[in-house]
Amino acid sequence: MTAAIGFPLAYYLATAPAKVANTLMVFVLLPFWTSLLVRTTAWIAILQTNGVVNDFLMTLHIISEPIEMLYTQFSTVIAMTHILLPFMILPLYSVMKGIDPSYFRAALSLGAKPLSAFCRIYFPMTLPGLSAGALLVFIISIGYYITPALVGGTDGQMISNIIAFHMQSSNNWELAAALGSILLILITLLYWIYDRLVGVSNIKLG
């Protein structure tokens, strides 16, 4: 979801006039100036039974009774997508800003259709930024604890919540240690694969 939302936003930022791009970049960076707990609590107010979304839908008579959106996997995904979106936009924007627009225009002048030129010329050059954003989002999200604990309930928990449960409540430290080891190995393996395919030196945040 961060890639699907972040790619067109980063493309617009990279191609927009400097004044517009700088103004919009402030909104991209704005979440970094707000506490994670505050952003998560805001989603609780938005998604709860008597929250903004349900009130809006009932006012428009789209639904007759509130929908249970909070304390589900859906609420965890939505809240984490909002929080992690800047980590996808920034690497994409950095790479897209360095792409010479003459390549795309040259493809068009040689007879390529706009969609074909985008898919075969422009998009492959954005893959370092897309893969860097995917790596950052994955590594950060896989260890998330606060957001799933507050908005996820029992259905929207992450592996970090399960590890914390076995450490603090069930006292099953062996299982918690095993899960933590698997998590560490998975992240290390993903990092190694990315370094082999793309190169860690290509990670750019702007």
GROMACS elastic network, one bead per residue, 0.5 to 0.9 nm:
[ bonds ]
;  ai    aj funct       b0    kb
    1     4     6  0.50237   500
    1     5     6  0.60939   500
    1     6     6  0.81112   500
    1    77     6  0.86861   500
    1    78     6  0.88708   500
    1    81     6  0.66225   500
    1    85     6  0.86138   500
    2     5     6  0.52633   500
    2     6     6  0.54562   500
    2     7     6  0.80762   500
    2    81     6  0.58358   500
    2    82     6  0.80415   500
    2    84     6  0.72043   500
    2    85     6  0.52766   500
    2    86     6  0.85564   500
    2    87     6  0.86170   500
    2    88     6  0.62790   500
    2    89     6  0.81880   500
    2   133     6  0.87634   500
    2   134     6  0.83393   500
    2   137     6  0.81433   500
    3     6     6  0.50149   500
    3     7     6  0.56325   500
    3     8     6  0.87436   500
    3    85     6  0.81372   500
    3    88     6  0.65258   500
    3    89     6  0.81406   500
    3   130     6  0.73317   500
    3   133     6  0.79189   500
    3   134     6  0.74258   500
    4     7     6  0.59142   500
    4     8     6  0.74484   500
    5     8     6  0.63370   500
    5     9     6  0.66602   500
    5    10     6  0.88960   500
    5    85     6  0.78803   500
    5    89     6  0.86718   500
    6     9     6  0.51219   500
    6    10     6  0.58816   500
    6    11     6  0.84322   500
    6    85     6  0.65217   500
    6    86     6  0.78508   500
    6    88     6  0.59972   500
    6    89     6  0.50176   500
    6    90     6  0.88079   500
    6    92     6  0.78676   500
    7    10     6  0.52083   500
    7    11     6  0.61153   500
    7    12     6  0.86616   500
    7    88     6  0.79606   500
    7    89     6  0.68300   500
    7    92     6  0.68715   500
    7    93     6  0.84436   500
    7   130     6  0.79315   500
    8    12     6  0.61288   500
    8    13     6  0.85764   500
    9    12     6  0.51588   500
    9    13     6  0.62078   500
    9    14     6  0.86138   500
    9    89     6  0.71706   500
    9    93     6  0.85524   500
   10    13     6  0.50140   500
   10    14     6  0.60539   500
   10    15     6  0.86291   500
   10    88     6  0.87128   500
   10    89     6  0.54598   500
   10    90     6  0.74758   500
   10    91     6  0.87754   500
   10    92     6  0.59595   500
   10    94     6  0.86171   500
   10    96     6  0.75295   500
   11    14     6  0.50971   500
   11    15     6  0.62134   500
   11    16     6  0.84095   500
   11    92     6  0.79173   500
   11    93     6  0.68283   500
   11    96     6  0.67635   500
   11    97     6  0.85650   500
   12    15     6  0.52619   500
   12    16     6  0.57156   500
   12    21     6  0.80761   500
   12    93     6  0.89482   500
   13    16     6  0.52843   500
   13    17     6  0.81886   500
   13    18     6  0.85945   500
   13    20     6  0.79143   500
   13    21     6  0.50285   500
   13    22     6  0.82603   500
   13    24     6  0.73701   500
   13    25     6  0.76063   500
   13    93     6  0.69108   500
   13    96     6  0.89952   500
   13    97     6  0.85358   500
   14    17     6  0.83656   500
   14    18     6  0.87216   500
   14    21     6  0.72195   500
   14    93     6  0.59416   500
   14    94     6  0.81383   500
   14    95     6  0.89575   500
   14    96     6  0.59764   500
   14    97     6  0.51222   500
   14    98     6  0.87963   500
   15    18     6  0.86296   500
   15    21     6  0.81711   500
   15    96     6  0.85029   500
   15    97     6  0.77355   500
   16    19     6  0.81889   500
   16    20     6  0.62725   500
   16    21     6  0.56567   500
   17    20     6  0.54302   500
   17    21     6  0.60354   500
   17    22     6  0.85764   500
   18    21     6  0.50466   500
   18    22     6  0.59916   500
   18    23     6  0.85304   500
   19    22     6  0.53063   500
   19    23     6  0.63058   500
   19    24     6  0.87475   500
   20    23     6  0.51758   500
   20    24     6  0.61942   500
   20    25     6  0.85072   500
   21    24     6  0.51769   500
   21    25     6  0.59648   500
   21    26     6  0.87894   500
   22    25     6  0.50323   500
   22    26     6  0.66335   500
   23    26     6  0.54897   500
   23    27     6  0.73165   500
   24    27     6  0.53180   500
   24    28     6  0.66233   500
   24    29     6  0.89450   500
   25    29     6  0.62334   500
   25    30     6  0.84227   500
   26    29     6  0.51742   500
   26    30     6  0.58793   500
   27    31     6  0.76987   500
   28    31     6  0.70122   500
   28    32     6  0.85956   500
   28    85     6  0.83169   500
   28    86     6  0.59310   500
   28    89     6  0.79015   500
   28    90     6  0.84270   500
   29    32     6  0.56418   500
   29    33     6  0.73649   500
   29    86     6  0.68462   500
   30    33     6  0.54269   500
   30    34     6  0.69762   500
   31    34     6  0.51839   500
   31    35     6  0.78015   500
   31    36     6  0.82064   500
   31    39     6  0.79474   500
   31    82     6  0.88854   500
   31    83     6  0.71594   500
   31    86     6  0.80163   500
   32    35     6  0.75104   500
   32    36     6  0.84029   500
   32    83     6  0.89417   500
   32    86     6  0.86365   500
   34    37     6  0.84818   500
   34    38     6  0.68682   500
   34    39     6  0.70463   500
   35    38     6  0.51482   500
   35    39     6  0.64546   500
   35    40     6  0.87133   500
   36    39     6  0.52074   500
   36    40     6  0.61742   500
   36    41     6  0.85524   500
   36    83     6  0.78344   500
   36   146     6  0.83373   500
   36   147     6  0.81163   500
   37    40     6  0.51277   500
   37    41     6  0.60371   500
   37    42     6  0.85434   500
   37   146     6  0.75158   500
   37   147     6  0.77323   500
   38    41     6  0.50929   500
   38    42     6  0.61561   500
   38    43     6  0.88403   500
   39    42     6  0.50904   500
   39    43     6  0.66054   500
   39    44     6  0.89746   500
   39    79     6  0.82461   500
   39    82     6  0.88802   500
   39    83     6  0.76543   500
   40    43     6  0.52560   500
   40    44     6  0.66131   500
   40    79     6  0.67000   500
   40    80     6  0.86369   500
   40    83     6  0.84436   500
   40   146     6  0.81912   500
   40   147     6  0.59265   500
   40   150     6  0.73615   500
   40   151     6  0.74434   500
   41    44     6  0.50170   500
   41    45     6  0.65467   500
   41    46     6  0.87781   500
   41   147     6  0.87651   500
   41   150     6  0.78354   500
   41   151     6  0.83090   500
   42    45     6  0.51709   500
   42    46     6  0.63045   500
   42    47     6  0.87491   500
   43    47     6  0.59100   500
   43    48     6  0.81513   500
   43    70     6  0.87189   500
   43    75     6  0.81005   500
   43    78     6  0.86308   500
   43    79     6  0.64517   500
   43   151     6  0.77338   500
   44    47     6  0.53713   500
   44    48     6  0.56615   500
   44    51     6  0.78379   500
   44    70     6  0.68825   500
   44    71     6  0.89552   500
   44    75     6  0.86335   500
   44   150     6  0.79557   500
   44   151     6  0.63997   500
   45    48     6  0.57485   500
   45    49     6  0.88906   500
   45    50     6  0.81312   500
   45    51     6  0.53558   500
   45    52     6  0.69527   500
   46    49     6  0.88045   500
   46    50     6  0.84372   500
   46    53     6  0.59433   500
   46    54     6  0.82652   500
   46    70     6  0.89445   500
   47    50     6  0.79815   500
   47    51     6  0.54447   500
   47    52     6  0.67780   500
   47    53     6  0.61299   500
   47    54     6  0.73417   500
   47    67     6  0.89820   500
   47    68     6  0.81836   500
   47    69     6  0.57712   500
   47    70     6  0.54648   500
   47    75     6  0.73486   500
   47   151     6  0.89121   500
   48    52     6  0.78484   500
   48    53     6  0.81380   500
   48    54     6  0.77080   500
   48    66     6  0.88814   500
   48    67     6  0.86231   500
   48    68     6  0.73165   500
   48    69     6  0.65700   500
   48    70     6  0.52718   500
   48    71     6  0.85892   500
   49    52     6  0.87234   500
   49    53     6  0.86090   500
   49    54     6  0.64253   500
   49    55     6  0.84531   500
   49    66     6  0.56619   500
   49    67     6  0.65640   500
   49    68     6  0.61915   500
   49    69     6  0.73952   500
   49    70     6  0.74341   500
   50    53     6  0.82584   500
   50    54     6  0.62676   500
   50    55     6  0.64085   500
   50    66     6  0.72817   500
   51    54     6  0.56569   500
   51    55     6  0.61181   500
   51    56     6  0.85559   500
   52    55     6  0.52414   500
   52    56     6  0.60307   500
   52    57     6  0.86401   500
   53    56     6  0.51616   500
   53    57     6  0.61964   500
   53    58     6  0.85815   500
   54    57     6  0.51690   500
   54    58     6  0.60424   500
   54    59     6  0.84390   500
   54    63     6  0.82024   500
   54    65     6  0.81832   500
   54    66     6  0.55081   500
   54    67     6  0.66374   500
   54    68     6  0.89673   500
   55    58     6  0.51790   500
   55    59     6  0.60119   500
   55    60     6  0.86835   500
   55    66     6  0.78227   500
   56    59     6  0.51167   500
   56    60     6  0.64109   500
   56    61     6  0.86639   500
   56    62     6  0.88263   500
   57    60     6  0.52245   500
   57    61     6  0.61991   500
   57    62     6  0.53010   500
   57    63     6  0.59638   500
   57    64     6  0.85785   500
   57    66     6  0.84786   500
   58    62     6  0.59028   500
   58    63     6  0.52951   500
   58    64     6  0.61428   500
   58    65     6  0.70659   500
   58    66     6  0.74831   500
   59    62     6  0.76872   500
   59    63     6  0.85554   500
   60    63     6  0.79028   500
   61    64     6  0.64566   500
   63    66     6  0.71522   500
   63    67     6  0.81243   500
   66    69     6  0.88615   500
   67    70     6  0.88446   500
   68    71     6  0.80574   500
   68    72     6  0.80808   500
   69    72     6  0.62131   500
   69    73     6  0.86931   500
   69    74     6  0.68209   500
   69    75     6  0.61227   500
   70    73     6  0.85196   500
   70    74     6  0.78307   500
   70    75     6  0.55570   500
   70    76     6  0.83915   500
   70   151     6  0.60030   500
   70   152     6  0.69853   500
   70   153     6  0.77600   500
   71    74     6  0.81584   500
   71    75     6  0.64348   500
   71    76     6  0.76633   500
   71   148     6  0.85137   500
   71   149     6  0.88202   500
   71   150     6  0.77461   500
   71   154     6  0.69534   500
   71   155     6  0.69596   500
   71   156     6  0.67290   500
   72    75     6  0.54148   500
   72    76     6  0.66251   500
   72    77     6  0.89066   500
   72   151     6  0.72325   500
   72   152     6  0.50037   500
   72   153     6  0.59697   500
   72   154     6  0.72017   500
   72   155     6  0.51292   500
   72   156     6  0.50799   500
   72   157     6  0.86252   500
   73    76     6  0.51043   500
   73    77     6  0.62436   500
   73    78     6  0.86540   500
   73   148     6  0.85377   500
   73   151     6  0.86274   500
   73   152     6  0.58433   500
   73   153     6  0.80757   500
   73   154     6  0.84891   500
   73   155     6  0.53651   500
   73   157     6  0.74276   500
   74    77     6  0.52461   500
   74    78     6  0.61849   500
   74    79     6  0.86270   500
   74   152     6  0.79565   500
   74   155     6  0.88723   500
   74   156     6  0.72817   500
   75    78     6  0.51340   500
   75    79     6  0.60225   500
   75    80     6  0.84037   500
   75   148     6  0.84862   500
   75   151     6  0.61085   500
   75   152     6  0.61662   500
   75   156     6  0.74405   500
   76    79     6  0.53463   500
   76    80     6  0.60049   500
   76    81     6  0.83854   500
   76   147     6  0.69493   500
   76   148     6  0.55228   500
   76   149     6  0.88375   500
   76   150     6  0.87681   500
   76   151     6  0.59271   500
   76   152     6  0.50177   500
   76   153     6  0.87530   500
   76   155     6  0.89726   500
   76   156     6  0.55910   500
   76   157     6  0.77803   500
   76   158     6  0.89985   500
   77    80     6  0.52670   500
   77    81     6  0.59096   500
   77    82     6  0.86200   500
   77   148     6  0.87261   500
   77   152     6  0.86639   500
   77   156     6  0.80103   500
   78    81     6  0.51819   500
   78    82     6  0.63858   500
   78    83     6  0.87925   500
   79    82     6  0.52928   500
   79    83     6  0.63271   500
   79    84     6  0.87005   500
   79   147     6  0.72637   500
   79   148     6  0.85938   500
   79   151     6  0.79218   500
   80    84     6  0.58837   500
   80    85     6  0.81898   500
   80   141     6  0.74630   500
   80   144     6  0.87519   500
   80   147     6  0.70994   500
   80   148     6  0.82550   500
   81    84     6  0.52815   500
   81    85     6  0.57001   500
   82    85     6  0.54527   500
   82    86     6  0.82321   500
   83    86     6  0.73617   500
   83    87     6  0.86673   500
   84    87     6  0.55367   500
   84    88     6  0.71176   500
   84   136     6  0.88927   500
   84   137     6  0.61997   500
   84   140     6  0.81066   500
   84   141     6  0.76741   500
   85    88     6  0.53540   500
   85    89     6  0.63363   500
   85    90     6  0.88204   500
   85   137     6  0.80223   500
   86    90     6  0.59448   500
   86    91     6  0.87928   500
   86   133     6  0.89951   500
   87    90     6  0.57752   500
   87    91     6  0.70296   500
   87   133     6  0.59545   500
   87   134     6  0.84687   500
   87   136     6  0.64987   500
   87   137     6  0.62249   500
   87   205     6  0.79401   500
   88    91     6  0.60508   500
   88    92     6  0.64650   500
   88    93     6  0.87048   500
   88   129     6  0.81729   500
   88   130     6  0.72617   500
   88   132     6  0.78531   500
   88   134     6  0.66794   500
   88   136     6  0.75117   500
   88   137     6  0.67498   500
   89    92     6  0.52366   500
   89    93     6  0.58796   500
   89    94     6  0.85222   500
   89   129     6  0.87639   500
   89   130     6  0.87703   500
   89   133     6  0.72917   500
   89   205     6  0.87085   500
   90    93     6  0.51102   500
   90    94     6  0.61219   500
   90    95     6  0.87236   500
   90   129     6  0.83726   500
   90   133     6  0.77186   500
   90   204     6  0.77130   500
   90   205     6  0.51252   500
   90   206     6  0.58738   500
   91    94     6  0.51199   500
   91    95     6  0.63203   500
   91    96     6  0.85818   500
   91   128     6  0.83180   500
   91   130     6  0.71066   500
   91   131     6  0.88166   500
   91   132     6  0.64395   500
   91   133     6  0.57174   500
   91   203     6  0.69308   500
   91   204     6  0.51607   500
   91   206     6  0.63352   500
   92    95     6  0.52968   500
   92    96     6  0.59938   500
   92    97     6  0.84221   500
   92   126     6  0.68420   500
   92   127     6  0.84379   500
   92   128     6  0.80186   500
   92   130     6  0.57682   500
   92   131     6  0.88668   500
   92   132     6  0.80830   500
   92   133     6  0.69374   500
   92   204     6  0.83066   500
   92   205     6  0.81872   500
   92   206     6  0.86370   500
   93    96     6  0.50885   500
   93    97     6  0.58845   500
   93    98     6  0.86531   500
   93   129     6  0.76321   500
   93   205     6  0.81586   500
   93   206     6  0.69678   500
   94    97     6  0.53453   500
   94    98     6  0.67119   500
   94   129     6  0.72858   500
   94   204     6  0.62550   500
   94   205     6  0.63030   500
   95    98     6  0.53491   500
   95    99     6  0.67242   500
   95   125     6  0.80223   500
   95   126     6  0.61670   500
   95   127     6  0.86217   500
   95   128     6  0.72432   500
   95   129     6  0.54716   500
   95   130     6  0.87337   500
   95   204     6  0.73660   500
   95   205     6  0.89130   500
   95   206     6  0.81327   500
   96    99     6  0.52578   500
   96   100     6  0.86146   500
   96   122     6  0.88552   500
   96   125     6  0.79993   500
   96   126     6  0.62056   500
   96   129     6  0.78197   500
   97   100     6  0.80562   500
   99   102     6  0.86987   500
   99   103     6  0.82065   500
   99   122     6  0.80819   500
   99   125     6  0.73479   500
   99   126     6  0.82044   500
  100   103     6  0.60793   500
  100   104     6  0.80039   500
  101   104     6  0.55165   500
  101   105     6  0.65511   500
  101   106     6  0.87249   500
  101   122     6  0.87265   500
  102   106     6  0.58611   500
  102   107     6  0.85329   500
  103   106     6  0.50897   500
  103   107     6  0.63483   500
  103   108     6  0.88032   500
  103   121     6  0.73175   500
  103   122     6  0.77841   500
  104   107     6  0.52080   500
  104   108     6  0.64410   500
  104   109     6  0.87580   500
  104   114     6  0.85130   500
  104   117     6  0.63811   500
  104   118     6  0.71669   500
  104   121     6  0.66265   500
  104   122     6  0.65260   500
  105   108     6  0.50721   500
  105   109     6  0.61391   500
  105   110     6  0.86458   500
  105   117     6  0.86867   500
  106   109     6  0.50290   500
  106   110     6  0.62116   500
  106   111     6  0.88755   500
  106   112     6  0.89241   500
  107   110     6  0.51721   500
  107   111     6  0.66751   500
  107   112     6  0.55598   500
  107   113     6  0.82383   500
  107   114     6  0.84624   500
  107   116     6  0.89491   500
  107   117     6  0.58880   500
  107   121     6  0.76122   500
  108   111     6  0.53190   500
  108   113     6  0.64006   500
  108   114     6  0.66065   500
  108   117     6  0.67304   500
  109   112     6  0.72334   500
  112   115     6  0.82204   500
  112   116     6  0.61904   500
  112   117     6  0.57353   500
  113   116     6  0.51422   500
  113   117     6  0.59914   500
  113   118     6  0.85073   500
  114   117     6  0.51212   500
  114   118     6  0.60940   500
  114   119     6  0.86378   500
  115   118     6  0.50815   500
  115   119     6  0.61347   500
  115   120     6  0.85069   500
  116   119     6  0.51893   500
  116   120     6  0.59064   500
  116   121     6  0.79425   500
  117   120     6  0.53306   500
  117   121     6  0.53008   500
  117   122     6  0.67781   500
  117   123     6  0.86921   500
  118   121     6  0.55436   500
  118   123     6  0.58481   500
  118   124     6  0.87270   500
  119   122     6  0.62300   500
  119   123     6  0.52188   500
  119   124     6  0.72406   500
  120   123     6  0.64724   500
  120   124     6  0.65802   500
  121   124     6  0.61444   500
  121   125     6  0.69887   500
  122   125     6  0.54904   500
  122   126     6  0.67654   500
  123   126     6  0.51969   500
  123   127     6  0.67625   500
  124   127     6  0.53930   500
  124   128     6  0.84594   500
  125   128     6  0.71506   500
  125   129     6  0.85571   500
  126   129     6  0.55162   500
  126   130     6  0.62290   500
  126   131     6  0.86858   500
  127   131     6  0.58428   500
  127   132     6  0.82469   500
  127   198     6  0.87971   500
  128   131     6  0.52892   500
  128   132     6  0.59989   500
  128   133     6  0.85170   500
  128   198     6  0.65304   500
  128   199     6  0.86289   500
  128   202     6  0.66334   500
  128   203     6  0.73872   500
  128   204     6  0.88878   500
  129   132     6  0.50445   500
  129   133     6  0.60323   500
  129   134     6  0.84922   500
  129   202     6  0.79566   500
  129   203     6  0.70215   500
  129   204     6  0.72217   500
  129   205     6  0.88482   500
  130   133     6  0.51611   500
  130   134     6  0.61218   500
  130   135     6  0.86097   500
  131   135     6  0.60801   500
  131   136     6  0.85831   500
  131   194     6  0.78497   500
  131   198     6  0.79196   500
  131   203     6  0.86651   500
  132   135     6  0.51002   500
  132   136     6  0.61911   500
  132   137     6  0.85733   500
  132   194     6  0.82893   500
  132   198     6  0.85840   500
  132   200     6  0.82350   500
  132   202     6  0.77017   500
  132   203     6  0.54684   500
  132   204     6  0.75714   500
  132   205     6  0.89959   500
  133   136     6  0.51392   500
  133   137     6  0.60257   500
  133   138     6  0.84261   500
  133   203     6  0.82336   500
  133   204     6  0.89823   500
  133   205     6  0.88536   500
  134   137     6  0.51999   500
  134   138     6  0.59767   500
  134   139     6  0.85251   500
  135   138     6  0.52258   500
  135   139     6  0.60937   500
  135   140     6  0.84825   500
  135   190     6  0.79152   500
  135   191     6  0.76164   500
  135   194     6  0.77915   500
  136   139     6  0.53740   500
  136   140     6  0.60623   500
  136   141     6  0.83657   500
  137   140     6  0.53225   500
  137   141     6  0.58374   500
  137   142     6  0.83554   500
  138   141     6  0.52043   500
  138   142     6  0.58871   500
  138   143     6  0.88375   500
  138   187     6  0.87065   500
  139   142     6  0.55289   500
  139   143     6  0.70561   500
  139   187     6  0.66433   500
  139   190     6  0.89170   500
  139   191     6  0.89247   500
  140   143     6  0.59823   500
  140   144     6  0.67276   500
  141   144     6  0.50844   500
  141   145     6  0.87868   500
  141   158     6  0.86889   500
  142   145     6  0.88451   500
  142   158     6  0.70512   500
  142   159     6  0.71372   500
  142   160     6  0.73962   500
  142   183     6  0.82588   500
  142   187     6  0.87845   500
  143   158     6  0.75616   500
  143   159     6  0.71899   500
  143   160     6  0.54405   500
  143   161     6  0.86502   500
  143   183     6  0.85889   500
  144   147     6  0.67888   500
  144   148     6  0.70828   500
  144   149     6  0.89543   500
  144   158     6  0.69537   500
  144   159     6  0.83227   500
  144   160     6  0.63713   500
  144   161     6  0.80378   500
  145   148     6  0.58259   500
  145   149     6  0.60533   500
  145   150     6  0.87326   500
  145   157     6  0.83472   500
  145   158     6  0.71285   500
  145   159     6  0.85061   500
  145   160     6  0.57519   500
  145   161     6  0.57664   500
  145   164     6  0.86579   500
  146   149     6  0.51717   500
  146   150     6  0.61967   500
  146   151     6  0.86684   500
  146   161     6  0.85667   500
  147   150     6  0.53066   500
  147   151     6  0.60520   500
  147   152     6  0.73042   500
  148   151     6  0.54226   500
  148   153     6  0.72015   500
  148   156     6  0.60535   500
  148   157     6  0.52914   500
  148   158     6  0.64346   500
  148   161     6  0.75815   500
  149   152     6  0.57298   500
  149   153     6  0.64417   500
  149   154     6  0.85826   500
  149   156     6  0.81104   500
  149   157     6  0.66176   500
  149   158     6  0.84022   500
  149   161     6  0.68641   500
  150   153     6  0.69520   500
  151   156     6  0.76198   500
  151   157     6  0.89618   500
  152   155     6  0.62020   500
  152   157     6  0.56649   500
  152   158     6  0.86605   500
  153   156     6  0.57790   500
  153   157     6  0.67227   500
  154   157     6  0.60655   500
  157   160     6  0.79869   500
  157   161     6  0.60068   500
  157   162     6  0.72854   500
  158   161     6  0.54419   500
  158   162     6  0.67531   500
  158   163     6  0.89793   500
  159   162     6  0.50416   500
  159   163     6  0.62339   500
  159   164     6  0.86363   500
  159   179     6  0.78193   500
  159   180     6  0.86630   500
  159   183     6  0.82936   500
  160   163     6  0.50739   500
  160   164     6  0.61624   500
  160   165     6  0.85649   500
  160   179     6  0.88436   500
  160   180     6  0.82323   500
  161   164     6  0.50506   500
  161   165     6  0.60896   500
  161   166     6  0.87417   500
  162   165     6  0.50280   500
  162   166     6  0.63674   500
  162   167     6  0.86158   500
  162   176     6  0.77541   500
  162   179     6  0.85963   500
  163   166     6  0.53311   500
  163   167     6  0.61897   500
  163   168     6  0.86545   500
  163   173     6  0.86305   500
  163   175     6  0.78961   500
  163   177     6  0.78504   500
  163   179     6  0.66868   500
  163   180     6  0.70065   500
  164   168     6  0.59140   500
  164   169     6  0.79219   500
  164   176     6  0.75085   500
  165   168     6  0.53537   500
  165   169     6  0.52739   500
  165   170     6  0.64891   500
  165   171     6  0.80802   500
  165   172     6  0.86951   500
  165   176     6  0.83130   500
  166   169     6  0.57073   500
  166   171     6  0.53835   500
  166   172     6  0.50028   500
  166   173     6  0.62262   500
  166   174     6  0.86720   500
  166   175     6  0.71113   500
  166   176     6  0.56300   500
  167   170     6  0.66715   500
  167   171     6  0.52059   500
  167   172     6  0.62334   500
  167   173     6  0.54975   500
  167   174     6  0.89614   500
  167   175     6  0.87551   500
  167   176     6  0.61898   500
  167   177     6  0.87135   500
  168   171     6  0.59444   500
  168   172     6  0.85534   500
  168   173     6  0.87887   500
  169   172     6  0.81884   500
  170   173     6  0.82711   500
  171   174     6  0.86329   500
  171   176     6  0.87340   500
  172   175     6  0.56887   500
  172   176     6  0.64302   500
  172   177     6  0.87670   500
  173   177     6  0.59263   500
  173   178     6  0.84621   500
  174   177     6  0.51341   500
  174   178     6  0.61855   500
  174   179     6  0.86779   500
  175   179     6  0.61278   500
  175   180     6  0.84834   500
  176   179     6  0.51732   500
  176   180     6  0.60717   500
  176   181     6  0.85562   500
  177   180     6  0.50274   500
  177   181     6  0.60758   500
  177   182     6  0.86193   500
  178   181     6  0.51017   500
  178   182     6  0.62214   500
  178   183     6  0.85755   500
  179   182     6  0.51162   500
  179   183     6  0.61200   500
  179   184     6  0.86375   500
  180   183     6  0.50155   500
  180   184     6  0.61846   500
  180   185     6  0.86452   500
  181   184     6  0.50678   500
  181   185     6  0.61404   500
  181   186     6  0.85180   500
  182   185     6  0.51249   500
  182   186     6  0.60367   500
  182   187     6  0.86256   500
  183   186     6  0.51522   500
  183   187     6  0.62545   500
  183   188     6  0.86021   500
  184   187     6  0.52974   500
  184   188     6  0.61143   500
  184   189     6  0.85338   500
  185   188     6  0.51155   500
  185   189     6  0.60007   500
  185   190     6  0.85381   500
  186   189     6  0.51465   500
  186   190     6  0.61527   500
  186   191     6  0.85719   500
  187   190     6  0.51170   500
  187   191     6  0.60955   500
  187   192     6  0.85855   500
  188   191     6  0.50628   500
  188   192     6  0.61482   500
  188   193     6  0.86637   500
  189   192     6  0.50602   500
  189   193     6  0.61767   500
  189   194     6  0.85990   500
  190   193     6  0.51205   500
  190   194     6  0.61626   500
  190   195     6  0.85748   500
  191   194     6  0.51641   500
  191   195     6  0.61530   500
  191   196     6  0.86832   500
  191   200     6  0.82484   500
  192   195     6  0.50600   500
  192   196     6  0.62068   500
  192   197     6  0.86762   500
  192   200     6  0.89702   500
  193   196     6  0.51384   500
  193   197     6  0.61410   500
  193   198     6  0.83339   500
  193   199     6  0.89774   500
  194   197     6  0.52056   500
  194   198     6  0.55746   500
  194   199     6  0.63108   500
  194   200     6  0.70318   500
  195   198     6  0.55336   500
  195   200     6  0.50132   500
  195   201     6  0.82316   500
  196   199     6  0.59551   500
  196   200     6  0.84383   500
  198   201     6  0.84748   500
  198   202     6  0.70332   500
  198   203     6  0.89629   500
  199   202     6  0.56317   500
  199   203     6  0.77318   500
  200   203     6  0.56780   500
  201   204     6  0.80511   500
